[in-house]
C-alpha cells in the first residue's frame, strides 16, 4: 500500500511539473509510473490468490 501512495504522490509531482517539461520527457515519466503501477497491481493480485 505504501508503494501505491508513493506512486500517486510521484504522479502528482510529475503532473504538476508537466507544464515545464518537454512532452517526450513527460510521456516517458508517465509511462514508467504506469508500468510501475501495473507491476504493483499484478503482484498484489497474485499474492491474494496464493494467500
Secondary structure as UniProt FT lines:
FT   HELIX           2..17
FT   HELIX           18..20
FT   HELIX           23..50
//
